Amino acid sequence: MESTEDPDDLGVVEVPTTLTCVDCGGTCHLLTTPFADDGEVGFRPGDVVAYRCADCLDRWDVVVE
């Protein structure tokens, strides 16, 4: 079933700047730059944000909800 909601109407979602790596337990840092529109800065539902682990160098792509 297709969603009828417009992602632009869902508002800004804040994402953490770091995550714990599920592979090694290290710290993953946010790589993706947030948008800056009309004075708002952040991400919207459906955006894909990337993180890189400082220890094992794995990359994680996460879909914002």
Backbone as a ProteinNet text record, in pm:
[ID]
protein_1_A
[PRIMARY]
MESTEDPDDLGVVEVPTTLTCVDCGGTCHLLTTPFADDGEVGFRPGDVVAYRCADCLDRWDVVVE
[TERTIARY]
83.9	0	88.7	59.3	138.7	94.8	193.9	165.4	113	14.7	-39.8	20.1	106.4	168	283.2	293.2	403.2	518.3	638.2	750.8	784.6	758.8	787.4	695.5	579.3	484.2	508.3	604.1	625.2	721.6	782.3	868.4	1011.8	1089	1231.2	1254.9	1341.6	1378.9	1525	1554.7	1693.7	1749.8	1872	1937.9	2061	2101.8	2220.6	2347	2444.5	2570.7	2661	2634.7	2710.6	2616.6	2657.5	2587.8	2691.4	2646.1	2734.8	2734.3	2851.8	2865.2	2817.2	2727	2675.5	2776.1	2878.3	2979.1	3088.5	3141.7	3258.1	3238	3127.8	3103.5	3169.5	3235.7	3301.4	3200.8	3250.9	3166	3155.8	3032.1	3005.1	2969	3031.5	3007.4	2925.3	2835.8	2749.9	2833.3	2810.1	2880	2792.9	2660.6	2568	2541.5	2545.2	2517	2366	2310	2165.3	2128.8	2003.1	1955.5	1936.3	1931.5	1902.8	1805.5	1675.5	1570.4	1486.6	1456.7	1364.4	1394.2	1521	1557.5	1558.6	1512.4	1514.1	1639.7	1696.5	1814.1	1787.2	1809.1	1788	1765.6	1689.7	1657	1506.6	1455.9	1313.4	1295	1178.3	1151	1172.4	1241.1	1272.7	1413.3	1476.4	1615.1	1705.6	1813.4	1913.5	2035	2076.4	2195.4	2302.8	2427.3	2539.4	2624.1	2671.7	2762.5	2884.6	3000.9	3123	3179.6	3215.8	3273.5	3420.7	3459	3597.2	3692.7	3639.9	3726.1	3742.1	3630.4	3639.6	3617.2	3581.1	3559.1	3438.1	3349.6	3225.3	3140.6	3064	2970.8	2829.9	2746.7	2607.1	2519.2	2427	2328.8	2194.9	2138	2018.9	1908.8	1787.2	1673	1604.9	1586.6	1523.4	1373.8	1317.3	1171.1	1109.4
-117.4	0	124	218.7	339.8	445.2	512.5	616.8	741.1	806.5	929.7	1052.5	1032.1	1144.7	1200.9	1332.1	1401.2	1413.7	1358.4	1367.1	1509.6	1607.8	1746.8	1798.6	1736.1	1779	1712.5	1621	1545.6	1613	1722.4	1797	1748.4	1814	1786.7	1680.3	1584.9	1479.2	1498.5	1500.5	1508.3	1366.7	1350.2	1220.8	1234.4	1126.6	1135.2	1154.6	1223.2	1244.3	1121.6	1034.9	910.3	795	676.2	550.4	448.9	344.9	234.7	133.4	96.9	0.8	-136.3	-197.3	-328.8	-439.8	-410.9	-512.7	-519.4	-403.4	-405.7	-331	-257.7	-182.1	-46.2	-8.7	121.9	233.4	352.8	470	503.4	509.2	549.4	697.1	772.8	916.6	947.7	1044.1	1087.8	1147.7	1102.3	1154.3	1250.7	1233	1306	1445.3	1544.8	1682.1	1705.9	1763.9	1790	1901.4	1900	2006.3	2134	2246	2374.6	2450.4	2440.3	2506.5	2594.5	2712.9	2802.1	2811.6	2816.2	2830.2	2699.9	2591	2460.4	2385.3	2313.7	2232.1	2093.6	1990.8	1854.6	1757.6	1654.3	1549.9	1529	1469.1	1438.2	1287.7	1238.5	1095.4	1049.9	938.5	885.9	919.4	1019.7	1051.8	936	917.5	817.1	890.5	853.7	914.4	807.3	847.1	753.2	779.1	669.5	673.8	589.2	624.2	544.4	515.4	388.4	347.6	388.4	453.3	498.9	382.8	269.6	156.9	56.7	6.3	-96.9	-42	86.5	157.1	108.9	28.5	-9.3	115.1	112.4	221.7	169.7	253.2	220	324.4	281.4	370.3	344.8	449.5	437.2	524	468.2	543	610.5	741.9	819.6	793.6	768.9	748.8	852.4
0	0	0	-82	-96.2	5.5	65.5	163.4	92.4	155.4	99	165.3	265.8	334.5	253.1	251.5	184.6	283.4	253.8	346.6	387.8	301	335	445.2	463.6	565.4	700.1	708.8	831	927.3	887.3	976.9	976.9	1060.6	1071.3	1177.8	1144.6	1238.9	1273.8	1402.7	1445.8	1454.1	1408.5	1415.5	1504.4	1570.1	1655.2	1572.3	1628.6	1557.4	1568.2	1666	1679.1	1710.3	1668	1697	1743.3	1810.1	1845.5	1731.6	1684.7	1575.3	1621.4	1543.9	1580.7	1550.5	1469.9	1440.1	1545.7	1586.7	1675.5	1807.6	1821.2	1943.7	1946	1837.4	1828.3	1807.3	1783.1	1763.2	1615.7	1565.3	1427.5	1425.9	1336.2	1326.7	1202.4	1215	1105.7	992.9	869.6	751.4	671.1	676.7	592.2	648.3	561.2	600.2	597.3	703.7	703.9	606.3	562.2	474	556	489.2	552.5	461.6	492.6	414.7	505.6	462.6	533.8	683	718.8	858.9	936.9	875.4	940.4	898.9	992.3	963.9	1018.5	937.5	984.7	870.9	901.9	805.4	805.8	699.2	688.1	683	724.7	711.7	567.6	552.1	419.8	373.6	435.4	401.8	443.9	370.8	406.6	461	582.5	642.3	657.5	640.9	646.2	769.8	828.2	942.6	909.2	965.3	947.4	1085.4	1108.1	1235.3	1240.6	1349.6	1366.5	1392.3	1441.5	1475.2	1360.7	1306.9	1202.7	1061.3	1051.8	925.6	846.3	909.4	842	820.2	711.8	681.9	704.2	764.9	791.7	727.9	642	581.1	649.7	707.4	789	727.8	714.2	665.1	783.8	774.9	881	879.1	997	1007.9	1096.3
[MASK]
+++++++++++++++++++++++++++++++++++++++++++++++++++++++++++++++++

